């Protein structure tokens, strides 16, 4: 668990015009994020990576490319966004032979929300079957895990090692940290509020903005860890203005556009997600300065 800390960008998945993964571009961005971005880990197949569109085979290919390119320099997390225990196990098995530090798994969320006992059963069967560490990706508003349920999952289900806390809910993150008392890994995905997340003691972040501007996010992390809150507040303000330009339903496409502006080829979003609109492009250009 100690290896999962700091700035862990959720990588975009570069698609070509035919909708296929461009593994060369993915490897190039792994290299960039580690060597130029200075990040502490990488997540593949999350929301920013359009993981909901990936087949199990495609997830395997993308994660394998990241693991191979990283060469052990940073831990790699594999994302699973599916809607049944059966498929979650299928996707987990697809990456089980790779050197992944953990799986990042959303709760089941299509049509219904499992009750707390069903949610416990889902994650318990997943960890018992796969034998891999799991982070709960707490992001789906209509299938949201409360701090109380997350505390049960992390303290009672062997193999559930922590949570990626999303949905702009800093209160839930603070409550969870209080309840857990450092018994699990708490990673913030509250893009607009990374500074207070880190100041509260979050162990790091997996959030789209980290992929778009990794160096600034590493600077923010380092500033908070060193107690330089004046610098951290300055960076927070810069990042918040950028997040306002980036945040939208087609967030992965906007992250890719921001990457392109910085000389990082990112490919296309996968249909039917639209590319960044002219208005979005202008806002992102202005925010990047």
C-alpha positions in Angstrom: 0.0 0.0 0.0 2.8 2.4 0.8 3.8 2.5 -2.9 0.4 4.0 -3.8 0.9 7.7 -2.9 1.3 11.1 -4.4 0.4 12.0 -8.0 -1.0 9.0 -9.9 -2.4 10.3 -13.3 -5.3 8.3 -14.8 -4.0 8.0 -18.3 -6.0 8.7 -21.4 -6.4 5.9 -23.9 -5.3 7.1 -27.3 -7.7 5.9 -30.1 -7.1 6.2 -33.8 -9.7 7.1 -36.4 -10.9 3.5 -36.6 -11.5 3.5 -32.8 -8.5 1.2 -32.1 -6.0 1.8 -29.3 -2.7 3.3 -30.4 -0.3 1.5 -28.1 2.7 3.5 -29.3 1.1 6.8 -28.2 0.2 5.2 -24.9 3.8 4.0 -24.3 5.1 7.5 -25.2 2.9 9.1 -22.6 3.9 6.6 -19.9 7.5 7.6 -20.7 6.6 11.3 -20.6 4.6 11.1 -17.3 7.4 9.3 -15.5 10.4 11.0 -16.9 9.1 14.6 -17.5 6.1 14.7 -15.2 7.8 13.1 -12.2 4.6 11.3 -11.2 4.5 8.6 -8.5 2.3 6.1 -10.3 -0.1 5.6 -13.2 -3.7 4.3 -13.6 -4.8 2.7 -16.8 -8.4 2.1 -17.9 -10.1 4.6 -15.6 -12.8 7.1 -16.5 -10.3 9.5 -18.0 -9.0 6.5 -20.0 -12.5 5.8 -21.2 -12.2 2.4 -19.5 -16.0 1.8 -19.8 -15.5 1.4 -23.5 -12.6 -1.2 -23.3 -13.0 -4.9 -23.7 -11.1 -7.2 -21.3 -8.6 -7.9 -24.1 -8.1 -4.2 -24.7 -7.5 -3.5 -21.0 -4.9 -6.2 -21.0 -3.1 -4.7 -24.0 -3.2 -1.2 -22.5 -2.0 -2.2 -19.0 0.7 -4.5 -20.5 2.0 -1.6 -22.6 2.1 0.7 -19.5 3.8 -2.0 -17.3 6.4 -2.7 -19.9 7.2 0.9 -20.5 7.2 1.8 -16.8 9.8 -1.0 -16.2 9.0 -1.0 -12.5 9.7 2.7 -12.0 6.2 3.5 -10.7 3.3 1.3 -9.7 0.5 0.7 -12.3 -3.1 0.5 -11.3 -5.7 -1.2 -13.7 -9.2 0.2 -13.9 -12.3 -1.9 -14.1 -15.7 -0.2 -14.9 -18.3 -2.9 -15.4 -21.7 -3.9 -14.1 -21.5 -7.5 -12.7 -19.4 -9.6 -10.5 -18.8 -12.0 -13.4 -17.5 -9.3 -15.7 -15.4 -7.7 -13.0 -13.7 -11.0 -12.4 -13.2 -11.4 -16.2 -11.5 -8.1 -16.4 -9.4 -8.8 -13.3 -8.2 -12.1 -14.8 -7.3 -10.3 -18.0 -4.6 -8.3 -16.1 -3.8 -10.8 -13.3 -0.6 -12.0 -15.1 0.7 -8.4 -15.3 2.7 -6.5 -12.6 -0.2 -4.4 -11.3 -0.2 -2.8 -7.9 -4.0 -2.8 -7.6 -7.3 -2.9 -9.4 -9.4 0.3 -9.3 -13.0 -1.0 -9.4 -16.3 0.9 -9.6 -19.4 -0.3 -7.7 -22.0 -1.9 -9.9 -24.2 1.0 -11.1 -26.4 0.1 -14.1 -30.2 0.0 -13.4 -29.8 -0.5 -9.6 -27.7 0.3 -6.6 -26.7 -2.8 -4.6 -27.5 -2.4 -0.9 -24.6 -2.4 1.6 -24.5 -6.2 2.0 -24.5 -6.8 -1.7 -21.8 -4.2 -2.1 -19.7 -6.0 0.5 -20.4 -9.3 -1.2 -19.3 -7.9 -4.6 -15.9 -6.7 -3.4 -15.4 -9.8 -1.2 -15.9 -12.2 -4.1 -13.7 -10.1 -6.4 -10.8 -10.1 -4.0 -11.2 -13.7 -2.9 -11.3 -14.9 -6.5 -8.5 -12.7 -8.0 -6.2 -12.4 -5.0 -5.3 -8.9 -6.1 -5.5 -5.6 -4.1 -8.5 -3.5 -4.8 -9.2 0.2 -4.6 -12.9 1.1 -4.5 -13.5 3.8 -7.2 -16.2 5.7 -5.5 -17.5 7.9 -8.3 -21.0 6.9 -9.4 -23.6 9.3 -7.9 -26.5 6.8 -7.9 -24.3 4.0 -6.6 -22.2 6.0 -4.1 -20.6 4.3 -1.1 -21.0 6.2 2.1 -18.0 6.8 4.4 -19.5 4.2 6.7 -19.7 1.6 4.0 -16.2 2.3 2.7 -14.8 1.9 6.2 -16.5 -1.5 6.5 -15.1 -2.5 3.0 -11.6 -1.4 3.8 -11.5 -2.9 7.4 -13.5 -6.0 6.9 -12.9 -7.2 3.3 -9.4 -8.6 3.0 -7.8 -7.3 -0.2 -9.7 -4.0 -0.3 -6.9 -1.6 0.5 -8.4 1.8 0.0 -10.6 4.1 -2.1 -10.4 6.6 -4.8 -12.8 9.2 -3.5 -14.5 11.2 -6.3 -17.6 13.2 -7.1 -16.4 16.5 -5.7 -17.3 15.4 -2.1 -14.5 16.8 0.1 -16.8 16.3 3.2 -17.0 12.6 2.5 -13.2 12.4 2.1 -12.7 14.1 5.4 -15.2 11.9 7.2 -13.7 8.8 5.7 -10.2 9.7 6.8 -11.5 10.3 10.3 -13.3 7.0 10.4 -10.4 5.0 9.0 -7.7 6.6 11.1 -5.0 5.7 8.5 -6.1 2.1 8.1 -6.3 2.3 4.3 -5.1 4.2 1.2 -7.2 7.3 0.6 -6.7 8.9 -2.8 -8.5 12.1 -3.8 -10.3 12.5 -7.1 -11.7 15.9 -6.2 -10.0 17.7 -9.0 -11.0 21.2 -7.9 -9.9 20.6 -4.3 -6.6 18.7 -4.4 -4.9 21.2 -2.1 -7.3 20.8 0.8 -7.4 17.0 0.1 -3.6 16.9 0.6 -3.7 19.2 3.5 -6.2 16.9 5.2 -3.8 14.0 4.8 -5.0 12.2 1.7 -2.3 9.8 0.6 -2.3 11.1 -3.0 -4.6 11.6 -5.9 -5.9 9.9 -9.0 -7.7 12.7 -10.9 -8.0 13.8 -14.5 -6.3 17.1 -14.0 -3.1 15.2 -13.0 -3.0 13.8 -16.5 -3.5 17.2 -18.2 -0.9 19.1 -16.2 1.2 16.6 -14.2 4.1 18.9 -13.3 1.9 21.5 -11.6 0.2 18.7 -9.6 3.5 17.3 -8.5 4.6 20.8 -7.5 1.4 21.1 -5.4 1.9 17.7 -3.8 5.5 18.6 -2.9 4.6 22.0 -1.6 2.0 20.5 0.8 4.3 17.7 1.9 7.0 20.3 2.8 4.6 22.6 4.5 4.9 25.4 2.0 1.2 26.4 2.0 1.8 29.8 0.3 3.1 28.0 -2.8 0.4 25.4 -2.5 -2.4 28.0 -2.4 -0.9 29.7 -5.4 -0.8 26.4 -7.3 -4.4 25.6 -6.2 -5.7 28.8 -7.7 -4.0 28.1 -11.0 -5.3 24.5 -11.1 -8.8 25.5 -10.1 -9.0 28.0 -13.0 -7.7 25.3 -15.4 -10.2 22.7 -14.0 -13.1 25.1 -14.8 -12.0 25.0 -18.4 -11.5 21.3 -18.5 -14.5 19.9 -16.6 -17.4 18.7 -18.9 -19.2 15.6 -19.9 -16.5 14.9 -22.5 -13.7 15.4 -19.9 -11.5 12.7 -21.5 -11.6 14.5 -24.8 -10.7 17.8 -23.1 -7.8 16.2 -21.3 -6.6 14.9 -24.7 -6.8 18.4 -26.2 -4.8 19.9 -23.3 -2.2 17.2 -23.8 -2.0 18.0 -27.6 -1.5 21.7 -26.8 1.6 20.7 -24.8 3.1 18.5 -27.5 1.8 15.2 -26.2 -0.1 13.4 -29.0 -3.2 11.8 -27.3 -5.3 10.4 -30.2 -9.1 10.7 -30.4 -11.9 10.0 -28.0 -13.8 6.8 -28.7 -17.1 7.3 -30.5 -19.6 8.5 -29.7 -17.8 10.8 -27.3 -17.3 14.2 -29.1 -14.0 15.9 -29.4 -13.5 19.2 -27.6 -15.8 21.9 -29.0 -14.4 25.2 -30.4 -15.6 26.9 -27.2 -13.9 24.3 -25.0 -10.7 24.5 -27.0 -10.6 28.3 -26.5 -11.2 28.0 -22.8 -8.5 25.3 -22.4 -6.0 27.4 -24.4 -6.7 30.4 -22.3 -6.4 28.5 -19.0 -3.1 27.0 -20.1 -1.8 30.4 -20.8 
